[in-house]
Amino acid sequence: MQTPSNIEPPLPVPVTTAGDLVESAKRAAGRRAVQDYLKPSYTYIGIGSGSTIKYVVEAIAEMPKEVTSKMKFVPTGSQSKGLIREAGLRVLAIDDLVLEFNEFVPGQQYIDVCFDGADEVDPELNCIKGGGACHYQEKLVARFSRRFVCVADYRKRVDRLLTNWAAVPIEVQPLATEAVRRELLKMGSRKPYIRSGLPGKAGEIVTDNGNHIVDAPFPFPLLPNNQAHLMDESKGLWTVNALAARIKSICGVLEVGIFCGLSGPEAMKIGLGGEKPVRVYFGMQDGTVETIGSD
């Protein structure tokens, strides 16, 4: 049983005094992403979690019914399932999605495109996700998609991951929570802690999959393309890819909230699923939308 001293409040949500401006930025990014990437011929669309995705769903719901009635929308958790239903769109669970195909889909890329948010994005399109404790299902949907399109506001754009977001979110089987936390300490994490359910509930937060979230602060992860030579595990200095892989290797870890490595099109070339976005849309303070990445 985990002791209360190892439970800390959830990660703080960035505070802004210009809430309307931020929401306007999110809406602009969401609508532009749908305009650019949702083709009327598509059948399977992934819908992620987070505050920006409601504007993606809003834009989709405004499309002609004769188009959206032929589409099936795969949620990444209970929140996105609710958004899809409220918009009058058809929900398809992840496990039911797989059963709609034969066993020989290349790379298991069943979904035409998925739209999801991020807590932070670096210049190489690596992402931190998991502030909403949905990153296992988010990663499933991303890896099952031909293209993952990320939608965010200007606050999420950083030079290095963990600049503003405090820690790497890690979904852990409850029996292994303390063992995982101790292993993270050995890796150089500064005071990893089990995410609390407060103020909504006492004790640890519980994910849709019945697991705990461990939030692990690390020094800024290095960019794989030009900083790999600086990696030093003894000092807790890891590249983004190496950090994600090492955490994932710990017994008891279900998934890591770092989305990195290959994008869907890159992974398809070697028969795998990818998890890095092909493009990121940032809604800006002045109402414009900036993008990084390309197919």
C-alpha positions as CSV (number, residue, x, y, z in Angstrom):
1,M,0.0,0.0,0.0
2,Q,1.4,3.4,-1.0
3,T,2.1,5.8,1.8
4,P,0.4,9.2,1.7
5,S,3.8,10.9,1.7
6,N,4.4,9.8,-1.9
7,I,1.1,11.3,-3.1
8,E,1.3,14.8,-4.4
9,P,-1.4,17.1,-6.0
10,P,-1.9,16.7,-9.8
11,L,0.2,18.7,-12.2
12,P,-0.9,22.3,-12.3
13,V,-2.7,23.5,-15.5
14,P,-1.1,26.6,-16.9
15,V,-2.9,29.7,-15.8
16,T,-3.8,32.6,-18.1
17,T,-5.6,35.8,-17.5
18,A,-6.7,35.8,-21.2
19,G,-8.8,32.7,-21.2
20,D,-10.9,33.9,-24.1
21,L,-7.8,34.4,-26.2
22,V,-6.5,30.9,-25.4
23,E,-9.8,29.4,-26.3
24,S,-9.9,31.3,-29.6
25,A,-6.4,30.1,-30.4
26,K,-7.5,26.5,-29.7
27,R,-10.5,26.8,-31.9
28,A,-8.5,28.3,-34.8
29,A,-6.0,25.4,-34.6
30,G,-8.7,22.7,-34.4
31,R,-10.7,24.0,-37.4
32,R,-7.6,24.5,-39.5
33,A,-6.4,20.9,-38.8
34,V,-9.7,19.4,-39.8
35,Q,-9.8,21.5,-42.9
36,D,-6.4,20.3,-44.0
37,Y,-6.5,16.7,-43.0
38,L,-10.1,15.3,-42.8
39,K,-11.0,14.0,-46.3
40,P,-14.6,13.2,-47.0
41,S,-13.5,9.8,-48.3
42,Y,-12.2,8.8,-44.8
43,T,-14.0,6.2,-42.8
44,Y,-12.0,5.8,-39.5
45,I,-11.0,8.9,-37.5
46,G,-9.3,9.0,-34.1
47,I,-10.4,11.6,-31.6
48,G,-8.1,12.4,-28.8
49,S,-8.5,13.9,-25.4
50,G,-7.9,17.4,-23.9
51,S,-9.3,20.9,-24.1
52,T,-8.4,21.6,-27.7
53,I,-10.1,18.5,-29.2
54,K,-13.6,19.8,-28.5
55,Y,-12.9,22.3,-31.3
56,V,-11.9,19.5,-33.7
57,V,-15.1,17.7,-32.9
58,E,-17.0,21.0,-33.3
59,A,-15.6,21.5,-36.8
60,I,-16.3,17.9,-37.8
61,A,-19.9,18.1,-36.6
62,E,-20.4,21.1,-39.0
63,M,-19.6,19.0,-42.0
64,P,-22.5,17.7,-44.2
65,K,-24.3,14.8,-42.6
66,E,-24.0,12.7,-45.7
67,V,-20.2,12.8,-45.2
68,T,-20.0,12.3,-41.4
69,S,-22.7,9.6,-41.4
70,K,-20.3,7.3,-43.2
71,M,-17.5,7.9,-40.7
72,K,-16.7,6.1,-37.5
73,F,-14.8,7.9,-34.7
74,V,-12.4,6.1,-32.4
75,P,-12.1,7.8,-28.9
76,T,-9.0,7.7,-26.7
77,G,-11.0,7.7,-23.4
78,S,-14.3,8.4,-21.8
79,Q,-13.9,12.2,-22.3
80,S,-13.5,12.0,-26.1
81,K,-16.2,9.3,-26.3
82,G,-18.6,11.8,-24.7
83,L,-17.6,14.5,-27.1
84,I,-18.2,12.3,-30.1
85,R,-21.7,11.2,-28.8
86,E,-22.7,14.8,-27.9
87,A,-21.9,15.8,-31.5
88,G,-24.1,13.1,-32.9
89,L,-21.2,11.2,-34.4
90,R,-20.8,7.4,-34.4
91,V,-18.4,6.0,-31.8
92,L,-16.3,2.9,-32.5
93,A,-14.3,1.5,-29.6
94,I,-10.6,0.6,-30.2
95,D,-11.1,-3.1,-29.7
96,D,-14.1,-3.1,-32.1
97,L,-12.1,-1.2,-34.6
98,V,-9.5,-4.0,-34.9
99,L,-12.2,-6.6,-35.4
100,E,-13.5,-4.7,-38.5
101,F,-10.3,-5.7,-40.4
102,N,-8.6,-8.9,-41.3
103,E,-5.4,-9.9,-39.6
104,F,-3.1,-8.6,-42.3
105,V,-3.4,-4.8,-42.2
106,P,0.2,-3.4,-42.8
107,G,1.6,-1.8,-39.7
108,Q,-1.9,-2.2,-38.0
109,Q,-2.7,1.3,-39.3
110,Y,-6.5,1.0,-39.3
111,I,-7.4,4.7,-38.8
112,D,-7.2,7.1,-41.6
113,V,-6.2,10.1,-39.4
114,C,-6.3,10.9,-35.7
115,F,-6.5,14.3,-34.1
116,D,-5.1,14.8,-30.6
117,G,-3.7,17.5,-28.4
118,A,-0.4,17.7,-26.4
119,D,0.9,19.2,-23.2
120,E,4.2,20.2,-24.8
121,V,5.8,19.8,-28.3
122,D,9.4,20.3,-29.2
123,P,10.9,21.4,-32.6
124,E,11.3,17.8,-33.7
125,L,7.6,17.1,-33.0
126,N,8.2,15.0,-29.9
127,C,5.3,15.4,-27.5
128,I,4.5,15.1,-23.9
129,K,1.0,13.8,-23.3
130,G,-0.8,12.4,-20.3
131,G,-2.0,15.5,-18.3
132,G,-5.5,14.0,-18.6
133,A,-4.3,10.5,-17.7
134,C,-5.4,9.1,-21.1
135,H,-2.0,8.6,-22.8
136,Y,-2.2,4.8,-23.1
137,Q,-5.3,4.9,-25.2
138,E,-4.0,8.0,-26.9
139,K,-0.9,6.1,-27.9
140,L,-2.9,3.1,-29.1
141,V,-5.0,5.3,-31.4
142,A,-1.9,7.2,-32.7
143,R,-0.1,3.9,-33.5
144,F,-3.2,2.6,-35.2
145,S,-3.4,5.7,-37.4
146,R,-1.8,6.4,-40.8
147,R,-1.4,10.0,-39.7
148,F,-1.5,11.7,-36.2
149,V,-2.2,15.4,-36.4
150,C,-1.6,17.3,-33.2
151,V,-3.6,20.4,-32.3
152,A,-2.5,22.8,-29.6
153,D,-2.3,26.5,-28.5
154,Y,0.8,28.7,-28.5
155,R,1.7,27.9,-24.9
156,K,2.5,24.2,-25.7
157,R,5.4,25.1,-28.1
158,V,8.8,24.6,-26.4
159,D,12.4,24.3,-27.3
160,R,12.8,21.2,-25.1
161,L,10.2,18.9,-23.5
162,L,9.6,19.4,-19.7
163,T,10.2,23.1,-20.0
164,N,6.8,24.1,-18.6
165,W,5.2,20.7,-18.1
166,A,6.7,19.4,-14.8
167,A,7.1,15.7,-15.4
168,V,6.8,12.7,-17.7
169,P,3.4,11.0,-17.1
170,I,3.7,7.2,-16.7
171,E,0.8,4.8,-16.4
172,V,1.6,2.0,-14.0
173,Q,-0.1,-1.1,-12.8
174,P,-1.0,-0.4,-9.1
175,L,0.9,-3.4,-7.6
176,A,4.1,-2.1,-9.2
177,T,3.6,1.6,-8.4
178,E,6.2,2.0,-5.7
179,A,8.7,-0.3,-7.4
180,V,8.5,1.8,-10.6
181,R,8.8,5.0,-8.6
182,R,12.1,3.7,-7.0
183,E,13.5,2.7,-10.4
184,L,12.8,6.1,-11.7
185,L,14.8,7.6,-8.9
186,K,17.7,5.4,-9.9
187,M,17.4,6.7,-13.5
188,G,17.9,10.3,-12.3
189,S,14.3,11.5,-11.9
190,R,13.9,14.2,-9.3
191,K,11.3,13.0,-6.8
192,P,8.8,11.0,-8.9
193,Y,5.4,10.9,-7.3
194,I,2.0,9.2,-7.7
195,R,-0.6,11.6,-9.1
196,S,-3.3,12.4,-6.6
197,G,-7.0,12.4,-7.4
198,L,-7.5,15.5,-5.3
199,P,-9.6,17.6,-5.2
200,G,-12.2,15.3,-6.8
201,K,-11.3,12.2,-4.9
202,A,-9.1,11.1,-2.1
203,G,-6.1,8.9,-2.8
204,E,-4.4,8.2,-6.2
205,I,-5.9,9.1,-9.5
206,V,-7.2,6.0,-11.3
207,T,-7.1,5.9,-15.1
208,D,-9.8,4.5,-17.4
209,N,-7.7,1.3,-17.4
210,G,-7.7,1.0,-13.6
211,N,-4.1,2.0,-13.2
212,H,-2.1,4.7,-11.4
213,I,-0.1,7.6,-12.9
214,V,3.4,8.3,-11.7
215,D,4.7,11.8,-12.7
216,A,8.5,11.7,-13.1
217,P,10.5,15.0,-13.3
218,F,13.7,14.7,-15.4
219,P,16.2,17.2,-16.7
220,F,15.2,18.5,-20.1
221,P,15.4,15.5,-22.5
222,L,17.9,16.0,-25.3
223,L,16.8,16.3,-28.9
224,P,17.6,13.0,-30.7
225,N,18.7,14.6,-34.0
226,N,21.4,16.9,-32.7
227,Q,22.1,16.4,-29.0
228,A,22.4,12.6,-28.7
229,H,26.2,13.0,-28.0
230,L,25.4,14.8,-24.7
231,M,23.5,11.8,-23.2
232,D,24.7,10.7,-19.8
233,E,22.5,8.2,-18.0
234,S,24.5,8.7,-14.7
235,K,23.4,12.3,-14.6
236,G,19.8,11.6,-15.7
237,L,20.5,13.1,-19.1
238,W,18.6,11.2,-21.8
239,T,17.5,11.8,-25.3
240,V,13.8,11.8,-25.8
241,N,13.8,8.4,-27.5
242,A,16.1,6.8,-25.0
243,L,14.2,8.1,-22.0
244,A,10.9,6.8,-23.3
245,A,12.3,3.4,-24.1
246,R,14.1,3.0,-20.8
247,I,11.0,3.9,-18.8
248,K,8.8,1.6,-20.9
249,S,11.2,-1.3,-20.1
250,I,10.5,-1.1,-16.3
251,C,8.3,-3.9,-15.1
252,G,4.9,-2.7,-14.3
253,V,4.8,0.3,-16.7
254,L,1.9,0.2,-19.1
255,E,2.8,3.3,-21.2
256,V,4.9,6.4,-21.1
257,G,3.5,9.9,-22.0
258,I,6.3,10.7,-24.5
259,F,5.3,10.4,-28.1
260,C,8.5,10.2,-30.2
261,G,10.3,8.0,-32.8
262,L,8.6,7.6,-36.1
263,S,5.4,9.2,-37.6
264,G,2.8,7.0,-39.2
265,P,4.1,7.4,-42.8
266,E,7.7,6.7,-41.7
267,A,6.7,3.6,-39.6
268,M,4.6,2.2,-42.5
269,K,7.7,1.8,-44.6
270,I,9.0,-0.8,-42.1
271,G,5.6,-2.3,-41.3
272,L,5.0,-0.7,-38.0
273,G,2.8,1.9,-36.3
274,G,4.1,5.3,-35.5
275,E,3.4,7.7,-32.6
276,K,4.9,11.0,-33.6
277,P,2.6,13.6,-35.3
278,V,3.1,14.4,-39.0
279,R,2.1,18.0,-38.3
280,V,1.4,20.2,-35.3
281,Y,-1.1,23.1,-35.4
282,F,-0.5,25.9,-32.9
283,G,-3.3,28.5,-32.5
284,M,-1.5,31.8,-31.8
285,Q,-2.4,34.8,-29.7
286,D,-3.1,37.0,-32.7
287,G,-5.7,34.6,-34.2
288,T,-3.4,33.0,-36.8
289,V,-2.3,29.4,-36.9
290,E,1.3,28.2,-37.2
291,T,2.4,24.7,-38.1
292,I,5.5,22.6,-37.9
293,G,6.1,19.3,-39.6
294,S,5.0,18.0,-43.0
295,D,4.0,14.8,-44.8
